Amino acid sequence: MARRDIEKIIGELGEIRRMLADPHSGITALQQVQGSRHSKVLEHVTYSMTGVREENRELRRRQERMLSDLGQVRTTVDDLRREIAQAWAHTLGLPHIPGTAQPAEDVLPVRRAPAALEAGNGLDDERSGRAGEDV
């Protein structure tokens, strides 16, 4: 009985070898299918990467434009802040509005203009005080 089983197994192995050697359904066909799938995946990845790179370039251009615009806005705000401080100091420094003649008792007392505020003026002192409290 053992001999029949061995012969049967050898026969089945021979059939499996013939199936694997068949160019239409064997290992060769499997390699071709895998090669085809590999090239399709590689093509898709390459195409997707190209799209991502283009989007990344566009985002960088937009970011550079926004940073440039932000710099212009900051410069404009600083200039405007300076002009307002100068106008405020000039307005408070005048005893009366030019062109209106009023008796001396009607003239309001002159107030001195406060120091012009610069961006971040006094923040370091506040932050250093808070930092000491938080620790």
Secondary structure, DSSP 8 states (H G I E B T S, - for coil): -HHHHHHHHHHHHHHHHHHHH-TTTSHHHHHHHHHHHHHHHHHHHHHHHHHHHHHHHHHHHHHHHHHHHHHHHHHHHHHHHHHHHHHHHHHHH-SS-TT----GGGS-----------TTTTHHHHHHHHHHHH-
